[in-house]
Amino acid sequence: MEDEVRQACIRYVADLFASEDEILADLRREMLEKDFPRIHVTAEEGRLLQVLLRSIGASKVVELGTLGGYSAIWMGRALPADGRLVTVEREGSRAELARAYVARAGLSDRVVIVVGEAKQVLEQLGDAGPYDAVFIDADKENYPSYLSWCGENVRRGGLVIADNAFRSGRVLDSASDDPGVRGIREFNRRLAGDSRYTSIVVPTRDGLAIAVVN
């Protein structure tokens, strides 16, 4: 498919299935104004996360990498009234913005934002499991260790989802010494080769790895 046609198809899907409301659009603009990294999921990826969570009846979810809360709002809206999303962000200023928009979206009762390093926070979350799904979108070099945690804390039939599975195409470079690229490559290798998962990478903007726990 020609790139121009592909982009048109992506816009078609976004407009038809995943149009932003005012809250999400305002959040995206404010993240841009505050010079946040442009690494949040797209609207159509947010909708895909909703579909995945709804498909398994998820009510207990963990997200690693909140940024401004864009993906947290998409996922929070997919949870039942008594559901809970714990989302982890290491930067306090980003978490502050996320809290404001989560509140504006009316999701403060089901989205909890924790400030800290993901690896340390996960040590505290294990006792509250098992979880229905984990969405990984944090520091790429630690993706393999996050997968190890998921293997112990996500229920059978649950989901492990990870953004940036392509790392902007850099996963194709087997000689790369970039820690993030190496982390993603190892994560993908383990996910594909572990019989505990049925997995695939969906070719979204930067690749979304999706695995069902067998």
Salt bridges, closest charged atoms under 4 A:
GLU20 OE1 - ARG28 NH2 2.55
ASP21 OD2 - ARG77 NH2 2.63
GLU22 OE2 - ARG104 NH2 3.92
ASP26 OD1 - ARG29 NH2 2.25
ASP26 OD2 - ARG104 NH2 2.78
GLU30 OE2 - LYS34 NZ 3.70
GLU45 OE1 - ARG205 NH2 3.18
GLU89 OE2 - ARG94 NH1 3.80
ASP109 OD1 - ARG110 NE 3.60
ASP132 OD1 - ARG155 NE 2.56
ASP137 OD1 - LYS140 NZ 3.13
ASP163 OD2 - ARG205 NH2 2.86
ASP178 OD2 - ARG170 NH2 3.31
GLU186 OE2 - ARG189 NH2 2.60
GLU186 OE2 - ARG190 NE 2.80
ASP194 OD2 - ARG196 NH2 2.72
